[in-house]
Amino acid sequence: MSQAQVGGGMGGGMGGGMGNTPGTAYGGATDPSMIQLTDGFRIIPTISAAQRYDSNVFLQPKTAGLDRSDYVSTLAPQIRGLFAGSGMKLNATVGVTAEYFVKNTDFNYVGANAGLALNLGPMLDRLWQGMVVTITDSFQYTPQPPSFLVGDQPNNTSASGTPSQVNNTSNLLMNGMQVGRVSSTSNNFGGSLIAPLSQSLSLSGGYSRGFIRFGTSDVQQVGLLLNTSYQTFNVGILTKLTPQDSVTLSYIDSSYKYADAAGGSFTTRGGTVGWMHLFSPTVTMSSTAGVQIFDGGTVGSSSTSTTTTSTGVSQGTTSSSSLVPTGSLALTWRDKTTSLSVAYGLSLLPSYQFDAQPLLSNTISFSVMQVTPVPQLVGLLSVNYSRGDEFGSTSQNSISFSSYGATGGALYKFTPKTFLNCNYQYSKYDSQFGTQGFSFARQLVSLSLTQAFY
């Protein structure tokens, strides 16, 4: 019926020319359903059961009389669909997460998630030799929106081996900013294109669109939560200078929009230069640098003409334009026993709490998987740090945040289909809106067992 290869070194088939389903931790290597399918169609059900200690289920600061800790049981079934044929390759998942809280039973919930990665290169190659088109999409409903994608590693090359956007976390809203416990729905769609014009020159392009919407909150929120959407596209040329070096010149245009009571929007447009260098078959460096023009029109505290809303937020309209730096740098190392990435990104992103304003965000991430002398045992580590400051504001009610988190643990593979994962996670979040400060920390200790069926 089909041919499949399981694992291979780092375990779980990291890619196989497919790219990874958005949001999959450590490139999918912790999921036993991430196999490499060489031909045919395969449906792979999985079931994951976990138990964790959570020091702060409220995602709130210390409060007198409030016991923030709890023990949480999780059951997460998932179905992965894989297809590899002469025309396309598909990797798609749909899953449900159900959690039971021992102390705070009102927090019990059922969430949903879905994602896909579609590679149309094999089909389009017949019409235009060397053309590669990839499409990704991810959806999530959860009452505890994450700020980072734990263990997420940047995918710095397209399926054809050419450089793509660096620091691609597949979700522009996962920038390290964390709100309190509240139900949220998010979706992120993206596509990219590589079309060779000659042996050394190619046309490149990409498009992404996403949103985050907040629903009911289990606890009182500090400041207004803002439903936010964005879309961005880029187009450029890519030239291969040497077998080890490629350079990309791109034009990028982005727009961000706030809904509901916040209202307002802002746009950015500009150019970037990207450079990708292969130090060796296992070590790759990718970078981008550029300048964008920020166009106001957003509602917020940095405006010159202000009003006061019913929430007490100072607002107004600005139409000024400013230059904004943007850039990224990523270094990856991948061999049979080690998968390591270090990435930095500088970009202008929307704030989705307190006030409708743009934030200049600096994000640093580090992620590593290491096979131990016991081949079935893999060590996992990831570290994230982010700092965001309201761009262009001279108001006393400016917004800023900083956050960092670290996850360490071990994955033991009883079989290629059965994974046991034990890890510890620490995170700390600080945000500021004028004279208002909001800070909390969280610790998680978890043990999970995942079984795939194929």
VOVEX-96885 format. One line per 4 residues: number of its first residue (from 1); their letters; for each residue y, z, x of C-alpha. Coordinates in pm, whole numbers, plus 50000, padded with zeros to 5 digits. Each point is the difference from the previous one (the first is absolute). Example, Ala and Ser with C-alpha at 12.3 -4.5 7.8 and 13.67 -1.06 7.14 Angstrom:
BEGIN
1 = AS = 49550 50780 51230 ~ 50344 49934 50137
//
This chain:
BEGIN
1 = MSQA = 50000 50000 50000 ~ 50248 50098 50270 ~ 50021 50103 50361 ~ 50177 50315 50109
5 = QVGG = 50054 50177 50326 ~ 50060 50372 49984 ~ 50227 50189 50236 ~ 49999 49881 50352
9 = GMGG = 50146 50245 50247 ~ 50273 50176 49806 ~ 49806 50007 49676 ~ 50079 49841 49672
13 = GMGG = 50099 49647 50091 ~ 50369 50012 50088 ~ 50127 49670 49872 ~ 49774 49708 50080
17 = GMGN = 50299 49769 49955 ~ 50063 50148 49656 ~ 50271 50250 50067 ~ 49971 50342 49842
21 = TPGT = 50039 50102 49640 ~ 50345 50165 49989 ~ 50010 50374 50049 ~ 49649 50038 50141
25 = AYGG = 49997 50284 50252 ~ 49929 49906 50362 ~ 49966 49633 49914 ~ 49707 50067 49770
29 = ATDP = 49777 50146 50272 ~ 49953 50323 49802 ~ 49864 49813 49696 ~ 49630 49901 50014
33 = SMIQ = 50063 49715 49753 ~ 50218 49815 50254 ~ 49732 49766 50134 ~ 50043 49655 50154
37 = LTDG = 49880 49735 49758 ~ 49934 49665 50165 ~ 49890 49808 49691 ~ 49956 50055 49626
41 = FRII = 50110 50263 49750 ~ 49934 50374 50004 ~ 50087 50289 49768 ~ 49988 50339 50176
45 = PTIS = 50034 50320 49793 ~ 50085 50323 50180 ~ 50036 50360 49895 ~ 50190 50266 50191
49 = AAQR = 49988 50374 49933 ~ 50239 50236 50178 ~ 50106 50362 50011 ~ 50329 50113 50152
53 = YDSN = 50225 50296 50050 ~ 50363 49911 49924 ~ 50270 50243 50110 ~ 50268 49845 49777
57 = VFLQ = 49882 49818 49687 ~ 50350 50030 49851 ~ 50166 49815 50291 ~ 50271 50264 49980
61 = PKTA = 50167 50249 50238 ~ 49886 50362 50012 ~ 50100 50177 49679 ~ 49961 50368 49918
65 = GLDR = 49709 50056 49763 ~ 49868 49644 50034 ~ 49652 49953 50144 ~ 50016 49645 50136
69 = SDYV = 49645 49984 50138 ~ 49694 49873 49816 ~ 49648 49865 50044 ~ 49954 49644 49879
73 = STLA = 49683 49805 49921 ~ 50020 49620 50008 ~ 49771 49728 49869 ~ 50099 49642 50083
77 = PQIR = 49782 49704 49895 ~ 50098 49658 50131 ~ 49880 49641 49974 ~ 50066 49751 50279
81 = GLFA = 49961 49626 49948 ~ 49950 49773 50301 ~ 49986 49621 50003 ~ 49976 49766 50299
85 = GSGM = 49974 49627 49936 ~ 50109 49664 50128 ~ 50332 50022 49815 ~ 50112 50363 50014
89 = KLNA = 49921 50359 50092 ~ 50062 50288 49762 ~ 49991 50376 50044 ~ 50089 50200 49688
93 = TVGV = 49959 50358 49883 ~ 50051 50197 49681 ~ 49955 50375 49984 ~ 50059 50320 49806
97 = TAEY = 50086 50345 50137 ~ 49926 50310 49791 ~ 50106 50343 50126 ~ 49928 50351 49873
101 = FVKN = 50221 50294 50102 ~ 49843 50346 49999 ~ 50321 50204 49943 ~ 50237 49744 49846
105 = TDFN = 49779 49830 49745 ~ 50308 49837 49841 ~ 50014 49783 50314 ~ 49661 49840 49930
109 = YVGA = 50043 49625 49987 ~ 49841 49655 50022 ~ 50181 49743 50215 ~ 49935 49633 50069
113 = NAGL = 50040 49760 50289 ~ 49925 49636 50076 ~ 50058 49756 50283 ~ 49913 49656 50129
117 = ALNL = 50030 49782 50307 ~ 49954 49625 49948 ~ 49980 49746 50283 ~ 50045 49639 49887
121 = GPML = 49994 49857 50351 ~ 49657 49831 49977 ~ 50109 49804 49690 ~ 50346 49901 50120
125 = DRLW = 49875 49905 50346 ~ 49854 49685 49843 ~ 50345 49894 49876 ~ 50201 50118 50300
129 = QGMV = 49802 50076 50312 ~ 50060 50354 50122 ~ 50185 50117 49685 ~ 49936 50364 49907
133 = VTIT = 50115 50169 49678 ~ 49922 50366 49933 ~ 50076 50195 49682 ~ 49980 50378 49959
137 = DSFQ = 50064 50235 49711 ~ 49962 50374 49949 ~ 50043 50223 49694 ~ 49994 50378 49968
141 = YTPQ = 50051 50259 49728 ~ 50006 50360 50121 ~ 50176 50330 49921 ~ 50047 50073 50371
145 = PPSF = 50163 49695 50161 ~ 49942 49983 50377 ~ 50281 49956 50251 ~ 49784 49846 50274
149 = LVGD = 49678 49800 49998 ~ 49774 50230 50200 ~ 49835 49822 50289 ~ 50157 49667 49905
153 = QPNN = 50010 49763 50296 ~ 50245 49709 50024 ~ 49847 49657 49967 ~ 50199 49798 50252
157 = TSAS = 49820 49667 49980 ~ 49920 49759 49724 ~ 49654 49862 49943 ~ 50078 49719 50246
161 = GTPS = 50095 50240 50277 ~ 50374 49935 49976 ~ 50256 50282 49987 ~ 50102 50130 49661
165 = QVNN = 50250 50264 49896 ~ 49954 50306 50220 ~ 49964 50347 49851 ~ 49861 49853 49679
169 = TSNL = 49888 50298 49797 ~ 49966 49779 49691 ~ 50235 50231 49807 ~ 50371 50019 50084
173 = LMNG = 50031 50316 49790 ~ 49753 50194 50220 ~ 50275 50088 50246 ~ 49935 50372 50037
177 = MQVG = 50221 50119 49714 ~ 49811 50247 49778 ~ 50086 50119 49649 ~ 49845 50295 49819
181 = RVSS = 49688 49979 49786 ~ 50066 49730 49739 ~ 49803 49716 49846 ~ 50091 49663 50148
185 = TSNN = 49892 49639 49966 ~ 50047 49757 50287 ~ 49905 49641 50070 ~ 50052 49786 50309
189 = FGGS = 49933 49627 50020 ~ 50033 49784 50309 ~ 49919 49660 50141 ~ 50034 49827 50338
193 = LIAP = 49978 49642 50125 ~ 49936 49836 50336 ~ 50025 49616 50009 ~ 49964 49826 50339
197 = LSQS = 50250 49721 50072 ~ 49858 49923 50344 ~ 49767 50160 50254 ~ 50270 50246 50106
201 = LSLS = 50231 50021 49696 ~ 49934 50139 49651 ~ 50190 50074 49682 ~ 49970 50363 49885
205 = GGYS = 50099 50174 49679 ~ 49933 50300 49782 ~ 50087 50167 49671 ~ 49951 50351 49866
209 = RGFI = 50090 50178 49679 ~ 49946 50361 49896 ~ 50109 50294 49788 ~ 49955 50372 49951
213 = RFGT = 50051 50162 49658 ~ 49996 50370 49930 ~ 49859 50160 49686 ~ 49967 50358 49888
217 = SDVQ = 50026 50276 50259 ~ 49768 50300 50022 ~ 50274 50207 50166 ~ 50379 50005 49996
221 = QVGL = 50139 49736 50234 ~ 50291 50053 50237 ~ 50234 49712 49923 ~ 49961 49685 49796
225 = LLNT = 49696 49776 50056 ~ 50086 49630 50005 ~ 49778 49716 49884 ~ 50033 49741 50275
229 = SYQT = 49894 49640 50055 ~ 50039 49754 50286 ~ 49923 49648 50108 ~ 50032 49833 50338
233 = FNVG = 49921 49662 50152 ~ 50012 49854 50347 ~ 49975 49652 50146 ~ 50002 49886 50360
237 = ILTK = 49837 49813 50284 ~ 49738 50120 50242 ~ 49946 49855 50344 ~ 49720 50073 50244
241 = LTPQ = 50161 50015 50345 ~ 49682 50084 50193 ~ 49642 50088 49907 ~ 50113 50365 50009
245 = DSVT = 50352 49977 49851 ~ 50133 49895 49660 ~ 50359 50018 49873 ~ 50118 49993 49637
249 = LSYI = 50352 49933 49869 ~ 50039 50112 49637 ~ 50255 50025 49724 ~ 49940 50301 49770
253 = DSSY = 50156 50068 49660 ~ 49933 50320 49803 ~ 50127 50152 49676 ~ 49957 50351 49861
257 = KYAD = 50070 50107 49644 ~ 50021 50335 49822 ~ 49915 50033 49631 ~ 50078 50238 49717
261 = AAGG = 50286 50248 50038 ~ 50058 49927 50369 ~ 50067 49628 49976 ~ 50136 49794 50285
265 = SFTT = 49852 49788 50276 ~ 50051 49886 50356 ~ 49888 49707 50213 ~ 49943 49925 50367
269 = RGGT = 49974 49667 50178 ~ 49982 49904 50363 ~ 49786 49881 50286 ~ 49737 50140 50233
273 = VGWM = 49829 49895 50321 ~ 49634 50091 50036 ~ 49789 50005 50315 ~ 49625 50046 50025
277 = HLFS = 49823 50044 50335 ~ 49628 50024 50070 ~ 49947 50222 50303 ~ 49624 49955 49968
281 = PTVT = 49744 49922 49728 ~ 50023 50366 49893 ~ 50371 50082 50047 ~ 50282 49841 49799
285 = MSST = 50373 50068 49985 ~ 50223 49875 49716 ~ 50371 50055 49951 ~ 50294 49886 49790
289 = AGVQ = 50374 50049 50036 ~ 50286 49879 49786 ~ 50313 50063 49798 ~ 50044 49988 49624
293 = IFDG = 50309 49995 49780 ~ 50001 50280 49744 ~ 50175 49907 49676 ~ 50105 50293 49780
297 = GTVG = 50021 49995 49626 ~ 49790 50312 49984 ~ 50094 50311 49806 ~ 50032 50308 50216
301 = SSST = 50194 50260 50188 ~ 50125 49768 50273 ~ 50222 49808 49759 ~ 50375 50009 49995
305 = STTT = 50026 50005 49622 ~ 49801 50291 49857 ~ 49895 50148 49669 ~ 49778 50295 49915
309 = TSTG = 49682 49961 49796 ~ 49840 50252 49766 ~ 49768 50097 50288 ~ 50295 50095 50217
313 = VSQG = 49950 49709 50239 ~ 50316 49845 50137 ~ 49983 49626 49947 ~ 50205 49686 50039
317 = TTSS = 49984 49634 50096 ~ 50039 49848 50344 ~ 50006 49636 50099 ~ 50045 50040 50375
321 = SSLV = 49782 49821 50256 ~ 49874 50149 50325 ~ 49773 49905 50287 ~ 49668 50185 50015
325 = PTGS = 49759 49998 50297 ~ 49632 49943 49933 ~ 49699 49993 50226 ~ 49643 50101 50070
329 = LALT = 49754 50048 50281 ~ 49623 50035 49983 ~ 49731 50037 50264 ~ 49632 49973 49906
333 = WRDK = 49678 50052 50193 ~ 49667 49904 49845 ~ 49659 49984 50164 ~ 49645 50100 49903
337 = TTSL = 50067 50374 50020 ~ 50377 50047 49959 ~ 50259 49886 49747 ~ 50352 50119 50080
341 = SVAY = 50347 49908 49878 ~ 50353 50122 50067 ~ 50282 49861 49787 ~ 50374 50044 49949
345 = GLSL = 50217 49852 49728 ~ 50373 49999 49921 ~ 50101 49870 49658 ~ 50231 50048 49702
349 = LPSY = 49810 50133 49698 ~ 50091 50146 49660 ~ 50018 50370 49923 ~ 49801 50087 49688
353 = QFDA = 50123 50357 49957 ~ 50342 50163 49948 ~ 50225 49690 50002 ~ 49976 49622 50002
357 = QPLL = 50074 49936 50365 ~ 49860 49803 50297 ~ 49843 50197 50284 ~ 49976 49887 50361
361 = SNTI = 49646 50108 50082 ~ 49828 50053 50336 ~ 49621 50028 49979 ~ 49749 50069 50276
365 = SFSV = 49623 50000 49952 ~ 49698 50057 50221 ~ 49639 49948 49896 ~ 49673 50006 50192
369 = MQVT = 49627 49982 49931 ~ 49760 50084 50281 ~ 49623 49970 50004 ~ 49853 50305 50175
373 = PVPQ = 49692 50009 50227 ~ 49812 50059 49675 ~ 50030 49646 49852 ~ 49991 50124 49641
377 = LVGL = 50295 50237 50058 ~ 50357 49862 49997 ~ 50317 50198 50072 ~ 50308 49927 49786
381 = LSVN = 50364 50081 50069 ~ 50329 49881 49853 ~ 50359 50119 50041 ~ 50308 49885 49805
385 = YSRG = 50369 50079 50034 ~ 50292 49864 49801 ~ 50373 50061 49988 ~ 50234 49845 49743
389 = DEFG = 50377 50027 49963 ~ 50226 49856 49735 ~ 50158 49684 50138 ~ 50376 49960 50004
393 = STSQ = 50083 50324 49819 ~ 50303 50217 50073 ~ 49939 50227 49701 ~ 49900 50366 50019
397 = NSIS = 49720 49916 49755 ~ 49816 49771 50240 ~ 49619 49986 50002 ~ 49770 50054 50296
401 = FSSY = 49637 50090 50053 ~ 49749 50061 50277 ~ 49625 50032 49971 ~ 49699 50017 50222
405 = GATG = 49628 50038 49957 ~ 49683 50012 50204 ~ 49637 49949 49902 ~ 49699 50068 50220
409 = GALY = 49632 50002 49925 ~ 49657 49855 50051 ~ 49788 49746 49817 ~ 49621 50019 50020
413 = KFTP = 49789 49703 49890 ~ 49658 50109 49880 ~ 49934 49632 49927 ~ 50225 49691 49976
417 = KTFL = 50025 50084 49628 ~ 50053 50379 50016 ~ 50311 50154 50161 ~ 50093 50368 50035
421 = NCNY = 50368 50061 50073 ~ 50157 50334 50099 ~ 50370 50022 50078 ~ 50312 50214 50016
425 = QYSK = 50347 49881 49902 ~ 50341 50158 50052 ~ 50328 49863 49867 ~ 50360 50120 49991
429 = YDSQ = 50283 49850 49794 ~ 50374 50067 50009 ~ 50265 49830 49790 ~ 50373 50053 49956
433 = FGTQ = 50242 49895 49728 ~ 50349 50125 50080 ~ 49970 50379 50026 ~ 49662 50003 49822
437 = GFSF = 49698 50040 50224 ~ 49637 49953 49906 ~ 49714 50079 50238 ~ 49629 50066 49970
441 = ARQL = 49681 49981 50205 ~ 49641 49928 49901 ~ 49658 50051 50159 ~ 49673 49842 49887
445 = VSLS = 49645 50071 50115 ~ 49747 49765 49843 ~ 49636 49899 50012 ~ 49884 49678 49832
449 = LTQA = 49675 49809 49966 ~ 50006 49627 49918 ~ 49699 49789 49902 ~ 50002 49622 49971
453 = FY = 49734 49803 49812 ~ 49900 49658 50135
//
